Amino acid sequence: MKKLLFLAVIVSLVSCSDFWWASSDVTPYLSLQVQNYNSEFSIVKISLINNEFEDLNIVSGGFQVFELTNLVEGDLSWSSISTLTDINILVDIDCITQGAITLSTQLDFSSGTAIISINDSNYDADVIMNCEDAAIYQ
């Protein structure tokens, strides 16, 4: 009886584990990594289609990874993920005295992930950054 109970427990654990399910059964999510490379201003908001992340404070040298759980465009099945190119992203940077500015670019999520970096395009350690110098790099 104990052997039968043990066997039933093992079968139920294996059948409920991720090991049992095929990759086609798993819902894929897109991943976005945002890095504030050397901008003196904090990244305060990230917006994509159906995904918005507010009240952020990604300071110089910091980064954050976002899992885009809402559909960005169409069906996120593995067969259609390669069509996720030219996805518009908006990045708000707090320029303190000038208020927030918004930078934008197009991202390619066909690999399932995208990485952007906010940089001071005219970086000089001896000069205070201007808001106009903030730029997005991929």
Salt bridges, closest charged atoms under 4 A:
GLU52 OE2 - LYS45 NZ 3.77
GLU54 OE2 - LYS45 NZ 3.90
